[in-house]
Amino acid sequence: MKKEFERFKDWLKANYNDGLEDLNPPASDKEIKELTDTLGIELPKDFITVLKIHNGQKGDSAWLFDSQEFLSTHRIIEEWNNWKKFSQSKEFPKVSAITDEGIKSNLWNSKWLTFSSNGAGDNYCIDLDPTSSGTKGQIITLWHDFAERELVSLTFKEWFKDYVDQLFSGDLFYSKEYNSIVNKDEI
């Protein structure tokens, strides 16, 4: 993960230096413990490695993960609390999610660790509570407006490597117009 994150930082330096400067310092053991204690989960080792390189981003520049903010431990807790509160409200839909194989049919699950957010209720999550046919640690979508929950990758490490590869291939790029890293096919 360290090598892959260095590649990510190299791309940021060459293509979007403000994004590089927006990365937080490493997460402390205390911050990681607060995250695991608050959410009642055990974090995947590859995700801990990333947090110990940079604890998300400050949020002073454009979002770094496909038009989404790279969340710090504090922001992950904030997003989790927002979803928890919403899931307990009268406004929360009382329907099952439409899911890819391996993902539980919940609209939200307290064992889904949001690691990115677009600020409007859409997240990429590390699924720590898959079905028996899923993979613990798989990456899934959590969109607030849609009941679909899609499998994106089998691990955070795989997702991150693919993301960095897409940056270097040009499939993803920094757009001044959108002030975000975006997919070329979605512009």
N, C-alpha and C positions, 0 to 999 in steps of 0.2 A: 504494500500500500504506500510505503514511503516513496518508492521509486515512481509510482504512478502519480502521486500527489506532486512530486517535483516536476513531472511532465506537465501537469495542469498549471503549475505556477510558471513554468517556462512559456506556455501558451499565453497566459495572462500577461506576462511581461512583454511579450512581442505584440500582442493584439489588443489588450485592454488593461493597461497598467493601473488605472484607477481601481479595477477589480482586485488586483493583487494587493494594493494598499488597503483595501477594505477588509481583508482577512483579519480575524481576531487572533490574539496570541493563543498558544496551546491551552486546552482545558486542563485544569488542575485535577488531581485525584479527588479533592473535595467536591468540585463541580460535577464530576462523573458520578460520584457516590450519591450526591443530591438527586441527580437525574434517575439513577437506578432505584433509589429508595422511594422517590415520589411516584414513579410509574410502576413500581413493583415488578421490575423486569431485569433480566440479565442481558446486557448488551453484547452483540457479536464482536469478537476480537478485532475484526477488520474495521469496524466502525469506531471502536475505541482508539485504534491507531490513528485514524483520521482526526478525531477530536483532539488527540494529543499533539497533532501537527498544527492544526488551526481549529479553534472552537467556533466554527461557523464564520459568519461575516458580520460586520458592524451594522450594515444596512445604510451606509452613507452613499453608496454608489449603486449601480445597476445590479440586479440579482444574477447570481452566478450559475444556477442550475436550470437551464432550459426555461427561462422566464420565471424562475422561482428563487426565493431567498435560500441560501445555505444556512440552516438554522443552528444557532448556538445551543448549548445545553439549556440555558435560561429560556430561549425562545421555543425549544421543543416542549418544555414543561408548560409554557404559556399556551401553545397550540393544543396540547393534550388536555389541559384544563378547559379550554374553549369547547373542544369536541365533547368532553365529558358533560359539561353543563348543558350543551345543546342536546345531547342524547337523552338527558333527563327532563327536557322541557316538553311542554304540550305541542310545540311546533315541530318536534322531530317526527319525520314520517314513520308510520307504523307498517312498513313494508319490508320485504326481504330484498337484499341486494342481488343483482344479476352478476354472477362472478365467473371468472375463468376457473378451470379445474385447479383444486388445491387451495382455494381461498374460501373461507367461511362466508356464509350469506348474510352476515351482519352489514348494516349500513355503516356502523363504526364499531371498533373493537378496542378495548383498553390496552390490548397487547400489540397494537399497531403503532410503531414509533415513527412519527412524522419527522423527516430530516430536511424537508424543503417545504416552502409555502409560497403561494402567489399573493398572499395577503387577503384573499377573498374566500378562503375555505377550501382551496384545492391543494392537495399535498401528494408527494411521493412518500411512501411508508416502508419501513422494514417490518414485515409481518412475522411476529414472534408467536403466533397462534394459528398456524395453517391447519387445514384438514389433514387427514391421514395420508392423502395423496399429494399434499404440498410439501414444501421444503421450509423448515424453520429458518428465518432470515431472508426469505424471498422478498423481492421489491414489488410493491403493488401501487396502484393509483387509488386515490381517495378524493373524488370530486364531489363537492357539496351539492351541486345541481343535478347530478346524475346518479342513478342507482347502480351503474356498472362499476365493478371493481376488477381491474385488469392486471394480469401478471406481466411485469415488465422484465424481470430478470430473476435468476435463482439465488443470487447473493448480492450483497452490497459491493463487494470487491469486483464482481463481474459487471455490475451496473456502472460503477465508476470508471473502470477500464474502457468499457464501450463508450461512455460519455466523452472521455478524453480522446479516444480514437476518432470520434465524430468531430471534435474540435479541430484536430490536426488534418482530417480529410476535407474540411470545409463544409460538411453537412450542417454543422452548427457554427455560428459566427456572432460576433458582437455587432449589434445594430444600433447606431446612434439614434435613428428614427424611433425605435422602440425602447431605447435605453436598456437593453437586455441582451443576453445571449439567447439567440433564437434559432430554430430549425429553418434552413433555407427553403424547405418545401411548404412551410406554413406562412410565408410572407407573400 
